[in-house]
Amino acid sequence: MAEDHFEVVTIETDQPGRLANITNTRQAAERLTEKWPAAHKGALYRKAVKACVDHLRGKKDAGAVRKAFIGAAREADIFVREGRHFG
């Protein structure tokens, strides 16, 4: 399988003020399938889930998963911070 890790994506969780760092395909897949808001499973959500599955099957790279995950989070109105931030 291709490299599983990607540059950190920080999202707000369902607990106000709590953030989660997503750094690999497995974390993204778990967040999407187990912790995603039920009311926000639109087209970009489905695209992100498919990207995770495709990556695990060796059909997409981790960068594609990251991009799709960010799109799904924005579609669901979930706060997203990309990359490393200090300070």
PyMOL Python script that loads the backbone (N, CA, C, O; Angstrom):
from pymol import cmd

cmd.read_pdbstr("""\
ATOM      1  N   MET A   1       0.849  -1.181   0.000  1.00  0.00           N
ATOM      2  CA  MET A   1       0.000   0.000   0.000  1.00  0.00           C
ATOM      3  C   MET A   1       0.885   1.231   0.000  1.00  0.00           C
ATOM      4  O   MET A   1       1.980   1.211   0.563  1.00  0.00           O
ATOM      5  N   ALA A   2       0.428   2.286  -0.617  1.00  0.00           N
ATOM      6  CA  ALA A   2       1.139   3.560  -0.659  1.00  0.00           C
ATOM      7  C   ALA A   2       1.201   4.177   0.736  1.00  0.00           C
ATOM      8  O   ALA A   2       0.538   3.717   1.665  1.00  0.00           O
ATOM      9  N   GLU A   3       1.999   5.212   0.859  1.00  0.00           N
ATOM     10  CA  GLU A   3       2.131   5.928   2.134  1.00  0.00           C
ATOM     11  C   GLU A   3       0.756   6.327   2.656  1.00  0.00           C
ATOM     12  O   GLU A   3      -0.067   6.868   1.917  1.00  0.00           O
ATOM     13  N   ASP A   4       0.518   6.056   3.930  1.00  0.00           N
ATOM     14  CA  ASP A   4      -0.780   6.287   4.555  1.00  0.00           C
ATOM     15  C   ASP A   4      -0.903   7.686   5.150  1.00  0.00           C
ATOM     16  O   ASP A   4      -2.017   8.191   5.288  1.00  0.00           O
ATOM     17  N   HIS A   5       0.196   8.317   5.501  1.00  0.00           N
ATOM     18  CA  HIS A   5       0.156   9.603   6.205  1.00  0.00           C
ATOM     19  C   HIS A   5       0.094  10.790   5.252  1.00  0.00           C
ATOM     20  O   HIS A   5       0.547  10.726   4.109  1.00  0.00           O
ATOM     21  N   PHE A   6      -0.491  11.889   5.768  1.00  0.00           N
ATOM     22  CA  PHE A   6      -0.525  13.145   5.026  1.00  0.00           C
ATOM     23  C   PHE A   6      -0.391  14.297   6.011  1.00  0.00           C
ATOM     24  O   PHE A   6      -0.453  14.103   7.225  1.00  0.00           O
ATOM     25  N   GLU A   7      -0.206  15.499   5.473  1.00  0.00           N
ATOM     26  CA  GLU A   7      -0.052  16.680   6.324  1.00  0.00           C
ATOM     27  C   GLU A   7      -1.301  16.847   7.187  1.00  0.00           C
ATOM     28  O   GLU A   7      -2.423  16.647   6.722  1.00  0.00           O
ATOM     29  N   VAL A   8      -1.091  17.208   8.428  1.00  0.00           N
ATOM     30  CA  VAL A   8      -2.173  17.277   9.409  1.00  0.00           C
ATOM     31  C   VAL A   8      -3.331  18.167   8.941  1.00  0.00           C
ATOM     32  O   VAL A   8      -3.129  19.229   8.353  1.00  0.00           O
ATOM     33  N   VAL A   9      -4.538  17.698   9.222  1.00  0.00           N
ATOM     34  CA  VAL A   9      -5.769  18.464   9.053  1.00  0.00           C
ATOM     35  C   VAL A   9      -6.425  18.479  10.424  1.00  0.00           C
ATOM     36  O   VAL A   9      -6.708  17.422  10.989  1.00  0.00           O
ATOM     37  N   THR A  10      -6.666  19.660  10.962  1.00  0.00           N
ATOM     38  CA  THR A  10      -7.294  19.790  12.274  1.00  0.00           C
ATOM     39  C   THR A  10      -8.749  20.180  12.073  1.00  0.00           C
ATOM     40  O   THR A  10      -9.056  21.130  11.352  1.00  0.00           O
ATOM     41  N   ILE A  11      -9.642  19.437  12.720  1.00  0.00           N
ATOM     42  CA  ILE A  11     -11.073  19.740  12.628  1.00  0.00           C
ATOM     43  C   ILE A  11     -11.657  19.870  14.026  1.00  0.00           C
ATOM     44  O   ILE A  11     -11.126  19.331  14.996  1.00  0.00           O
ATOM     45  N   GLU A  12     -12.762  20.597  14.101  1.00  0.00           N
ATOM     46  CA  GLU A  12     -13.490  20.681  15.363  1.00  0.00           C
ATOM     47  C   GLU A  12     -14.332  19.418  15.505  1.00  0.00           C
ATOM     48  O   GLU A  12     -14.941  18.956  14.539  1.00  0.00           O
ATOM     49  N   THR A  13     -14.363  18.865  16.713  1.00  0.00           N
ATOM     50  CA  THR A  13     -15.164  17.667  16.966  1.00  0.00           C
ATOM     51  C   THR A  13     -16.591  18.069  17.314  1.00  0.00           C
ATOM     52  O   THR A  13     -16.943  19.247  17.276  1.00  0.00           O
ATOM     53  N   ASP A  14     -17.404  17.077  17.653  1.00  0.00           N
ATOM     54  CA  ASP A  14     -18.780  17.367  18.055  1.00  0.00           C
ATOM     55  C   ASP A  14     -18.850  17.980  19.449  1.00  0.00           C
ATOM     56  O   ASP A  14     -19.920  18.406  19.885  1.00  0.00           O
ATOM     57  N   GLN A  15     -17.730  18.028  20.147  1.00  0.00           N
ATOM     58  CA  GLN A  15     -17.655  18.671  21.457  1.00  0.00           C
ATOM     59  C   GLN A  15     -17.094  20.075  21.255  1.00  0.00           C
ATOM     60  O   GLN A  15     -15.930  20.216  20.880  1.00  0.00           O
ATOM     61  N   PRO A  16     -17.888  21.114  21.492  1.00  0.00           N
ATOM     62  CA  PRO A  16     -17.444  22.484  21.236  1.00  0.00           C
ATOM     63  C   PRO A  16     -16.080  22.783  21.858  1.00  0.00           C
ATOM     64  O   PRO A  16     -15.825  22.488  23.025  1.00  0.00           O
ATOM     65  N   GLY A  17     -15.221  23.375  21.042  1.00  0.00           N
ATOM     66  CA  GLY A  17     -13.896  23.745  21.504  1.00  0.00           C
ATOM     67  C   GLY A  17     -12.859  22.642  21.433  1.00  0.00           C
ATOM     68  O   GLY A  17     -11.671  22.910  21.613  1.00  0.00           O
ATOM     69  N   ARG A  18     -13.272  21.404  21.174  1.00  0.00           N
ATOM     70  CA  ARG A  18     -12.324  20.279  21.075  1.00  0.00           C
ATOM     71  C   ARG A  18     -11.952  20.060  19.624  1.00  0.00           C
ATOM     72  O   ARG A  18     -12.802  20.067  18.733  1.00  0.00           O
ATOM     73  N   LEU A  19     -10.672  19.867  19.409  1.00  0.00           N
ATOM     74  CA  LEU A  19     -10.157  19.672  18.063  1.00  0.00           C
ATOM     75  C   LEU A  19      -9.575  18.274  17.918  1.00  0.00           C
ATOM     76  O   LEU A  19      -9.146  17.663  18.896  1.00  0.00           O
ATOM     77  N   ALA A  20      -9.565  17.781  16.699  1.00  0.00           N
ATOM     78  CA  ALA A  20      -8.955  16.482  16.394  1.00  0.00           C
ATOM     79  C   ALA A  20      -7.994  16.668  15.231  1.00  0.00           C
ATOM     80  O   ALA A  20      -8.322  17.322  14.242  1.00  0.00           O
ATOM     81  N   ASN A  21      -6.810  16.090  15.356  1.00  0.00           N
ATOM     82  CA  ASN A  21      -5.828  16.106  14.277  1.00  0.00           C
ATOM     83  C   ASN A  21      -5.953  14.818  13.477  1.00  0.00           C
ATOM     84  O   ASN A  21      -5.876  13.721  14.029  1.00  0.00           O
ATOM     85  N   ILE A  22      -6.145  14.959  12.191  1.00  0.00           N
ATOM     86  CA  ILE A  22      -6.250  13.822  11.283  1.00  0.00           C
ATOM     87  C   ILE A  22      -4.974  13.819  10.445  1.00  0.00           C
ATOM     88  O   ILE A  22      -4.683  14.786   9.742  1.00  0.00           O
ATOM     89  N   THR A  23      -4.210  12.720  10.524  1.00  0.00           N
ATOM     90  CA  THR A  23      -2.916  12.678   9.839  1.00  0.00           C
ATOM     91  C   THR A  23      -2.743  11.480   8.911  1.00  0.00           C
ATOM     92  O   THR A  23      -1.686  11.318   8.301  1.00  0.00           O
ATOM     93  N   ASN A  24      -3.773  10.639   8.799  1.00  0.00           N
ATOM     94  CA  ASN A  24      -3.638   9.492   7.901  1.00  0.00           C
ATOM     95  C   ASN A  24      -5.007   8.997   7.439  1.00  0.00           C
ATOM     96  O   ASN A  24      -6.047   9.415   7.948  1.00  0.00           O
ATOM     97  N   THR A  25      -4.972   8.110   6.478  1.00  0.00           N
ATOM     98  CA  THR A  25      -6.200   7.602   5.872  1.00  0.00           C
ATOM     99  C   THR A  25      -7.076   6.869   6.876  1.00  0.00           C
ATOM    100  O   THR A  25      -8.298   7.018   6.854  1.00  0.00           O
ATOM    101  N   ARG A  26      -6.481   6.093   7.740  1.00  0.00           N
ATOM    102  CA  ARG A  26      -7.286   5.331   8.709  1.00  0.00           C
ATOM    103  C   ARG A  26      -8.028   6.262   9.668  1.00  0.00           C
ATOM    104  O   ARG A  26      -9.190   6.020   9.993  1.00  0.00           O
ATOM    105  N   GLN A  27      -7.362   7.323  10.120  1.00  0.00           N
ATOM    106  CA  GLN A  27      -8.036   8.291  10.990  1.00  0.00           C
ATOM    107  C   GLN A  27      -9.166   8.984  10.239  1.00  0.00           C
ATOM    108  O   GLN A  27     -10.247   9.188  10.791  1.00  0.00           O
ATOM    109  N   ALA A  28      -8.923   9.343   8.991  1.00  0.00           N
ATOM    110  CA  ALA A  28      -9.961   9.991   8.186  1.00  0.00           C
ATOM    111  C   ALA A  28     -11.156   9.056   8.003  1.00  0.00           C
ATOM    112  O   ALA A  28     -12.305   9.470   8.156  1.00  0.00           O
ATOM    113  N   ALA A  29     -10.880   7.804   7.676  1.00  0.00           N
ATOM    114  CA  ALA A  29     -11.956   6.828   7.472  1.00  0.00           C
ATOM    115  C   ALA A  29     -12.754   6.614   8.753  1.00  0.00           C
ATOM    116  O   ALA A  29     -13.982   6.543   8.720  1.00  0.00           O
ATOM    117  N   GLU A  30     -12.055   6.511   9.878  1.00  0.00           N
ATOM    118  CA  GLU A  30     -12.743   6.330  11.160  1.00  0.00           C
ATOM    119  C   GLU A  30     -13.628   7.531  11.479  1.00  0.00           C
ATOM    120  O   GLU A  30     -14.773   7.368  11.900  1.00  0.00           O
ATOM    121  N   ARG A  31     -13.105   8.720  11.283  1.00  0.00           N
ATOM    122  CA  ARG A  31     -13.883   9.936  11.561  1.00  0.00           C
ATOM    123  C   ARG A  31     -15.112   9.981  10.667  1.00  0.00           C
ATOM    124  O   ARG A  31     -16.207  10.300  11.128  1.00  0.00           O
ATOM    125  N   LEU A  32     -14.937   9.664   9.397  1.00  0.00           N
ATOM    126  CA  LEU A  32     -16.049   9.713   8.447  1.00  0.00           C
ATOM    127  C   LEU A  32     -17.116   8.666   8.747  1.00  0.00           C
ATOM    128  O   LEU A  32     -18.308   8.961   8.665  1.00  0.00           O
ATOM    129  N   THR A  33     -16.709   7.459   9.090  1.00  0.00           N
ATOM    130  CA  THR A  33     -17.677   6.369   9.240  1.00  0.00           C
ATOM    131  C   THR A  33     -18.243   6.223  10.640  1.00  0.00           C
ATOM    132  O   THR A  33     -19.327   5.664  10.812  1.00  0.00           O
ATOM    133  N   GLU A  34     -17.529   6.714  11.644  1.00  0.00           N
ATOM    134  CA  GLU A  34     -17.983   6.509  13.019  1.00  0.00           C
ATOM    135  C   GLU A  34     -18.365   7.785  13.761  1.00  0.00           C
ATOM    136  O   GLU A  34     -19.116   7.724  14.734  1.00  0.00           O
ATOM    137  N   LYS A  35     -17.870   8.925  13.325  1.00  0.00           N
ATOM    138  CA  LYS A  35     -18.060  10.140  14.121  1.00  0.00           C
ATOM    139  C   LYS A  35     -18.588  11.321  13.315  1.00  0.00           C
ATOM    140  O   LYS A  35     -18.624  12.443  13.820  1.00  0.00           O
ATOM    141  N   TRP A  36     -18.992  11.091  12.087  1.00  0.00           N
ATOM    142  CA  TRP A  36     -19.457  12.189  11.234  1.00  0.00           C
ATOM    143  C   TRP A  36     -20.906  12.515  11.554  1.00  0.00           C
ATOM    144  O   TRP A  36     -21.693  11.600  11.796  1.00  0.00           O
ATOM    145  N   PRO A  37     -21.286  13.795  11.563  1.00  0.00           N
ATOM    146  CA  PRO A  37     -22.686  14.156  11.832  1.00  0.00           C
ATOM    147  C   PRO A  37     -23.626  13.547  10.782  1.00  0.00           C
ATOM    148  O   PRO A  37     -23.433  13.739   9.582  1.00  0.00           O
ATOM    149  N   ALA A  38     -24.621  12.828  11.238  1.00  0.00           N
ATOM    150  CA  ALA A  38     -25.540  12.113  10.341  1.00  0.00           C
ATOM    151  C   ALA A  38     -26.217  13.038   9.334  1.00  0.00           C
ATOM    152  O   ALA A  38     -26.475  12.641   8.198  1.00  0.00           O
ATOM    153  N   ALA A  39     -26.500  14.260   9.745  1.00  0.00           N
ATOM    154  CA  ALA A  39     -27.202  15.200   8.871  1.00  0.00           C
ATOM    155  C   ALA A  39     -26.298  15.788   7.785  1.00  0.00           C
ATOM    156  O   ALA A  39     -26.770  16.530   6.923  1.00  0.00           O
ATOM    157  N   HIS A  40     -25.009  15.465   7.821  1.00  0.00           N
ATOM    158  CA  HIS A  40     -24.053  16.081   6.890  1.00  0.00           C
ATOM    159  C   HIS A  40     -23.291  15.040   6.075  1.00  0.00           C
ATOM    160  O   HIS A  40     -22.066  15.092   5.973  1.00  0.00           O
ATOM    161  N   LYS A  41     -24.019  14.108   5.504  1.00  0.00           N
ATOM    162  CA  LYS A  41     -23.392  13.068   4.692  1.00  0.00           C
ATOM    163  C   LYS A  41     -23.789  13.260   3.231  1.00  0.00           C
ATOM    164  O   LYS A  41     -24.484  12.436   2.636  1.00  0.00           O
ATOM    165  N   GLY A  42     -23.321  14.385   2.672  1.00  0.00           N
ATOM    166  CA  GLY A  42     -23.650  14.749   1.299  1.00  0.00           C
ATOM    167  C   GLY A  42     -22.684  14.177   0.279  1.00  0.00           C
ATOM    168  O   GLY A  42     -21.974  13.208   0.545  1.00  0.00           O
ATOM    169  N   ALA A  43     -22.671  14.792  -0.886  1.00  0.00           N
ATOM    170  CA  ALA A  43     -21.862  14.310  -2.009  1.00  0.00           C
ATOM    171  C   ALA A  43     -20.371  14.307  -1.691  1.00  0.00           C
ATOM    172  O   ALA A  43     -19.669  13.363  -2.052  1.00  0.00           O
ATOM    173  N   LEU A  44     -19.875  15.343  -1.023  1.00  0.00           N
ATOM    174  CA  LEU A  44     -18.444  15.393  -0.722  1.00  0.00           C
ATOM    175  C   LEU A  44     -18.071  14.411   0.384  1.00  0.00           C
ATOM    176  O   LEU A  44     -16.943  13.918   0.424  1.00  0.00           O
ATOM    177  N   TYR A  45     -19.004  14.128   1.270  1.00  0.00           N
ATOM    178  CA  TYR A  45     -18.789  13.079   2.276  1.00  0.00           C
ATOM    179  C   TYR A  45     -18.596  11.730   1.576  1.00  0.00           C
ATOM    180  O   TYR A  45     -17.652  10.996   1.867  1.00  0.00           O
ATOM    181  N   ARG A  46     -19.503  11.420   0.655  1.00  0.00           N
ATOM    182  CA  ARG A  46     -19.416  10.146  -0.068  1.00  0.00           C
ATOM    183  C   ARG A  46     -18.119  10.064  -0.883  1.00  0.00           C
ATOM    184  O   ARG A  46     -17.505   9.001  -0.981  1.00  0.00           O
ATOM    185  N   LYS A  47     -17.714  11.186  -1.460  1.00  0.00           N
ATOM    186  CA  LYS A  47     -16.456  11.232  -2.206  1.00  0.00           C
ATOM    187  C   LYS A  47     -15.267  10.952  -1.281  1.00  0.00           C
ATOM    188  O   LYS A  47     -14.330  10.255  -1.669  1.00  0.00           O
ATOM    189  N   ALA A  48     -15.305  11.491  -0.065  1.00  0.00           N
ATOM    190  CA  ALA A  48     -14.211  11.273   0.891  1.00  0.00           C
ATOM    191  C   ALA A  48     -14.149   9.815   1.342  1.00  0.00           C
ATOM    192  O   ALA A  48     -13.062   9.246   1.447  1.00  0.00           O
ATOM    193  N   VAL A  49     -15.294   9.215   1.606  1.00  0.00           N
ATOM    194  CA  VAL A  49     -15.317   7.798   1.989  1.00  0.00           C
ATOM    195  C   VAL A  49     -14.752   6.949   0.854  1.00  0.00           C
ATOM    196  O   VAL A  49     -13.951   6.045   1.089  1.00  0.00           O
ATOM    197  N   LYS A  50     -15.170   7.241  -0.371  1.00  0.00           N
ATOM    198  CA  LYS A  50     -14.662   6.494  -1.530  1.00  0.00           C
ATOM    199  C   LYS A  50     -13.157   6.687  -1.681  1.00  0.00           C
ATOM    200  O   LYS A  50     -12.447   5.738  -2.015  1.00  0.00           O
ATOM    201  N   ALA A  51     -12.659   7.891  -1.441  1.00  0.00           N
ATOM    202  CA  ALA A  51     -11.214   8.141  -1.535  1.00  0.00           C
ATOM    203  C   ALA A  51     -10.456   7.295  -0.521  1.00  0.00           C
ATOM    204  O   ALA A  51      -9.387   6.766  -0.825  1.00  0.00           O
ATOM    205  N   CYS A  52     -11.006   7.166   0.685  1.00  0.00           N
ATOM    206  CA  CYS A  52     -10.375   6.319   1.707  1.00  0.00           C
ATOM    207  C   CYS A  52     -10.320   4.867   1.245  1.00  0.00           C
ATOM    208  O   CYS A  52      -9.278   4.219   1.334  1.00  0.00           O
ATOM    209  N   VAL A  53     -11.433   4.368   0.757  1.00  0.00           N
ATOM    210  CA  VAL A  53     -11.492   2.978   0.283  1.00  0.00           C
ATOM    211  C   VAL A  53     -10.527   2.782  -0.883  1.00  0.00           C
ATOM    212  O   VAL A  53      -9.790   1.797  -0.931  1.00  0.00           O
ATOM    213  N   ASP A  54     -10.538   3.719  -1.813  1.00  0.00           N
ATOM    214  CA  ASP A  54      -9.643   3.617  -2.969  1.00  0.00           C
ATOM    215  C   ASP A  54      -8.181   3.630  -2.538  1.00  0.00           C
ATOM    216  O   ASP A  54      -7.362   2.904  -3.103  1.00  0.00           O
ATOM    217  N   HIS A  55      -7.847   4.447  -1.544  1.00  0.00           N
ATOM    218  CA  HIS A  55      -6.466   4.477  -1.056  1.00  0.00           C
ATOM    219  C   HIS A  55      -6.086   3.132  -0.441  1.00  0.00           C
ATOM    220  O   HIS A  55      -5.006   2.603  -0.707  1.00  0.00           O
ATOM    221  N   LEU A  56      -6.965   2.591   0.371  1.00  0.00           N
ATOM    222  CA  LEU A  56      -6.676   1.310   1.014  1.00  0.00           C
ATOM    223  C   LEU A  56      -6.534   0.181  -0.007  1.00  0.00           C
ATOM    224  O   LEU A  56      -5.881  -0.826   0.265  1.00  0.00           O
ATOM    225  N   ARG A  57      -7.137   0.347  -1.165  1.00  0.00           N
ATOM    226  CA  ARG A  57      -7.016  -0.636  -2.253  1.00  0.00           C
ATOM    227  C   ARG A  57      -5.858  -0.313  -3.200  1.00  0.00           C
ATOM    228  O   ARG A  57      -5.637  -1.013  -4.189  1.00  0.00           O
ATOM    229  N   GLY A  58      -5.117   0.765  -2.881  1.00  0.00           N
ATOM    230  CA  GLY A  58      -3.970   1.134  -3.697  1.00  0.00           C
ATOM    231  C   GLY A  58      -4.295   1.926  -4.949  1.00  0.00           C
ATOM    232  O   GLY A  58      -3.453   2.047  -5.839  1.00  0.00           O
ATOM    233  N   LYS A  59      -5.511   2.471  -5.034  1.00  0.00           N
ATOM    234  CA  LYS A  59      -5.936   3.185  -6.236  1.00  0.00           C
ATOM    235  C   LYS A  59      -5.756   4.697  -6.148  1.00  0.00           C
ATOM    236  O   LYS A  59      -5.758   5.368  -7.180  1.00  0.00           O
ATOM    237  N   LYS A  60      -5.602   5.249  -4.957  1.00  0.00           N
ATOM    238  CA  LYS A  60      -5.417   6.696  -4.772  1.00  0.00           C
ATOM    239  C   LYS A  60      -4.319   6.911  -3.757  1.00  0.00           C
ATOM    240  O   LYS A  60      -4.051   6.048  -2.920  1.00  0.00           O
ATOM    241  N   ASP A  61      -3.681   8.077  -3.836  1.00  0.00           N
ATOM    242  CA  ASP A  61      -2.660   8.376  -2.839  1.00  0.00           C
ATOM    243  C   ASP A  61      -3.280   9.090  -1.640  1.00  0.00           C
ATOM    244  O   ASP A  61      -4.432   9.521  -1.689  1.00  0.00           O
ATOM    245  N   ALA A  62      -2.512   9.207  -0.579  1.00  0.00           N
ATOM    246  CA  ALA A  62      -3.008   9.813   0.658  1.00  0.00           C
ATOM    247  C   ALA A  62      -3.372  11.279   0.460  1.00  0.00           C
ATOM    248  O   ALA A  62      -4.260  11.793   1.139  1.00  0.00           O
ATOM    249  N   GLY A  63      -2.696  11.954  -0.461  1.00  0.00           N
ATOM    250  CA  GLY A  63      -3.025  13.352  -0.742  1.00  0.00           C
ATOM    251  C   GLY A  63      -4.449  13.515  -1.245  1.00  0.00           C
ATOM    252  O   GLY A  63      -5.115  14.499  -0.921  1.00  0.00           O
ATOM    253  N   ALA A  64      -4.919  12.565  -2.030  1.00  0.00           N
ATOM    254  CA  ALA A  64      -6.297  12.605  -2.529  1.00  0.00           C
ATOM    255  C   ALA A  64      -7.284  12.411  -1.386  1.00  0.00           C
ATOM    256  O   ALA A  64      -8.353  13.021  -1.371  1.00  0.00           O
ATOM    257  N   VAL A  65      -6.925  11.563  -0.433  1.00  0.00           N
ATOM    258  CA  VAL A  65      -7.771  11.356   0.749  1.00  0.00           C
ATOM    259  C   VAL A  65      -7.863  12.654   1.537  1.00  0.00           C
ATOM    260  O   VAL A  65      -8.953  13.073   1.927  1.00  0.00           O
ATOM    261  N   ARG A  66      -6.720  13.290   1.771  1.00  0.00           N
ATOM    262  CA  ARG A  66      -6.681  14.544   2.532  1.00  0.00           C
ATOM    263  C   ARG A  66      -7.571  15.602   1.879  1.00  0.00           C
ATOM    264  O   ARG A  66      -8.382  16.243   2.547  1.00  0.00           O
ATOM    265  N   LYS A  67      -7.409  15.774   0.578  1.00  0.00           N
ATOM    266  CA  LYS A  67      -8.192  16.773  -0.154  1.00  0.00           C
ATOM    267  C   LYS A  67      -9.691  16.480  -0.057  1.00  0.00           C
ATOM    268  O   LYS A  67     -10.487  17.387   0.184  1.00  0.00           O
ATOM    269  N   ALA A  68     -10.070  15.224  -0.242  1.00  0.00           N
ATOM    270  CA  ALA A  68     -11.482  14.847  -0.172  1.00  0.00           C
ATOM    271  C   ALA A  68     -12.031  15.018   1.242  1.00  0.00           C
ATOM    272  O   ALA A  68     -13.173  15.442   1.417  1.00  0.00           O
ATOM    273  N   PHE A  69     -11.221  14.689   2.252  1.00  0.00           N
ATOM    274  CA  PHE A  69     -11.647  14.838   3.648  1.00  0.00           C
ATOM    275  C   PHE A  69     -11.904  16.310   3.970  1.00  0.00           C
ATOM    276  O   PHE A  69     -12.905  16.641   4.605  1.00  0.00           O
ATOM    277  N   ILE A  70     -11.015  17.181   3.538  1.00  0.00           N
ATOM    278  CA  ILE A  70     -11.197  18.620   3.769  1.00  0.00           C
ATOM    279  C   ILE A  70     -12.478  19.101   3.098  1.00  0.00           C
ATOM    280  O   ILE A  70     -13.237  19.867   3.691  1.00  0.00           O
ATOM    281  N   GLY A  71     -12.722  18.662   1.882  1.00  0.00           N
ATOM    282  CA  GLY A  71     -13.949  19.042   1.181  1.00  0.00           C
ATOM    283  C   GLY A  71     -15.195  18.599   1.920  1.00  0.00           C
ATOM    284  O   GLY A  71     -16.162  19.354   2.025  1.00  0.00           O
ATOM    285  N   ALA A  72     -15.178  17.377   2.435  1.00  0.00           N
ATOM    286  CA  ALA A  72     -16.328  16.860   3.182  1.00  0.00           C
ATOM    287  C   ALA A  72     -16.547  17.659   4.459  1.00  0.00           C
ATOM    288  O   ALA A  72     -17.685  17.964   4.816  1.00  0.00           O
ATOM    289  N   ALA A  73     -15.464  17.997   5.147  1.00  0.00           N
ATOM    290  CA  ALA A  73     -15.588  18.772   6.384  1.00  0.00           C
ATOM    291  C   ALA A  73     -16.178  20.148   6.096  1.00  0.00           C
ATOM    292  O   ALA A  73     -17.057  20.612   6.822  1.00  0.00           O
ATOM    293  N   ARG A  74     -15.708  20.786   5.062  1.00  0.00           N
ATOM    294  CA  ARG A  74     -16.243  22.112   4.712  1.00  0.00           C
ATOM    295  C   ARG A  74     -17.708  22.017   4.301  1.00  0.00           C
ATOM    296  O   ARG A  74     -18.515  22.873   4.664  1.00  0.00           O
ATOM    297  N   GLU A  75     -18.050  20.976   3.546  1.00  0.00           N
ATOM    298  CA  GLU A  75     -19.443  20.766   3.149  1.00  0.00           C
ATOM    299  C   GLU A  75     -20.335  20.623   4.384  1.00  0.00           C
ATOM    300  O   GLU A  75     -21.475  21.088   4.392  1.00  0.00           O
ATOM    301  N   ALA A  76     -19.809  19.976   5.426  1.00  0.00           N
ATOM    302  CA  ALA A  76     -20.571  19.741   6.659  1.00  0.00           C
ATOM    303  C   ALA A  76     -20.496  20.921   7.623  1.00  0.00           C
ATOM    304  O   ALA A  76     -21.031  20.851   8.730  1.00  0.00           O
ATOM    305  N   ASP A  77     -19.838  22.000   7.212  1.00  0.00           N
ATOM    306  CA  ASP A  77     -19.680  23.193   8.055  1.00  0.00           C
ATOM    307  C   ASP A  77     -18.876  22.897   9.314  1.00  0.00           C
ATOM    308  O   ASP A  77     -19.141  23.460  10.376  1.00  0.00           O
ATOM    309  N   ILE A  78     -17.900  22.017   9.191  1.00  0.00           N
ATOM    310  CA  ILE A  78     -16.998  21.681  10.291  1.00  0.00           C
ATOM    311  C   ILE A  78     -15.751  22.543  10.139  1.00  0.00           C
ATOM    312  O   ILE A  78     -15.184  22.638   9.051  1.00  0.00           O
ATOM    313  N   PHE A  79     -15.326  23.170  11.231  1.00  0.00           N
ATOM    314  CA  PHE A  79     -14.117  23.992  11.211  1.00  0.00           C
ATOM    315  C   PHE A  79     -12.935  23.148  10.753  1.00  0.00           C
ATOM    316  O   PHE A  79     -12.733  22.037  11.243  1.00  0.00           O
ATOM    317  N   VAL A  80     -12.155  23.675   9.811  1.00  0.00           N
ATOM    318  CA  VAL A  80     -10.975  22.986   9.288  1.00  0.00           C
ATOM    319  C   VAL A  80      -9.778  23.927   9.359  1.00  0.00           C
ATOM    320  O   VAL A  80      -9.851  25.085   8.949  1.00  0.00           O
ATOM    321  N   ARG A  81      -8.675  23.404   9.887  1.00  0.00           N
ATOM    322  CA  ARG A  81      -7.396  24.126   9.842  1.00  0.00           C
ATOM    323  C   ARG A  81      -6.406  23.182   9.177  1.00  0.00           C
ATOM    324  O   ARG A  81      -6.190  22.061   9.638  1.00  0.00           O
ATOM    325  N   GLU A  82      -5.811  23.646   8.094  1.00  0.00           N
ATOM    326  CA  GLU A  82      -4.884  22.814   7.330  1.00  0.00           C
ATOM    327  C   GLU A  82      -3.447  23.099   7.729  1.00  0.00           C
ATOM    328  O   GLU A  82      -3.095  24.241   8.022  1.00  0.00           O
ATOM    329  N   GLY A  83      -2.625  22.075   7.740  1.00  0.00           N
ATOM    330  CA  GLY A  83      -1.199  22.229   7.960  1.00  0.00           C
ATOM    331  C   GLY A  83      -0.835  22.499   9.399  1.00  0.00           C
ATOM    332  O   GLY A  83      -1.693  22.564  10.280  1.00  0.00           O
ATOM    333  N   ARG A  84       0.446  22.653   9.616  1.00  0.00           N
ATOM    334  CA  ARG A  84       0.966  22.887  10.965  1.00  0.00           C
ATOM    335  C   ARG A  84       0.891  24.367  11.296  1.00  0.00           C
ATOM    336  O   ARG A  84       1.277  25.219  10.494  1.00  0.00           O
ATOM    337  N   HIS A  85       0.392  24.659  12.483  1.00  0.00           N
ATOM    338  CA  HIS A  85       0.296  26.042  12.950  1.00  0.00           C
ATOM    339  C   HIS A  85       0.919  26.118  14.326  1.00  0.00           C
ATOM    340  O   HIS A  85       0.617  25.307  15.202  1.00  0.00           O
ATOM    341  N   PHE A  86       1.767  27.071  14.510  1.00  0.00           N
ATOM    342  CA  PHE A  86       2.431  27.257  15.798  1.00  0.00           C
ATOM    343  C   PHE A  86       2.054  28.621  16.350  1.00  0.00           C
ATOM    344  O   PHE A  86       1.788  29.569  15.611  1.00  0.00           O
ATOM    345  N   GLY A  87       2.041  28.685  17.680  1.00  0.00           N
ATOM    346  CA  GLY A  87       1.817  29.981  18.305  1.00  0.00           C
ATOM    347  C   GLY A  87       0.468  30.186  18.861  1.00  0.00           C
ATOM    348  O   GLY A  87       0.182  31.250  19.410  1.00  0.00           O
TER     349      GLY A  87
END
""", "prot")
cmd.dss("prot")
cmd.show_as("cartoon", "prot")
cmd.util.cbc("prot")
cmd.orient("prot")
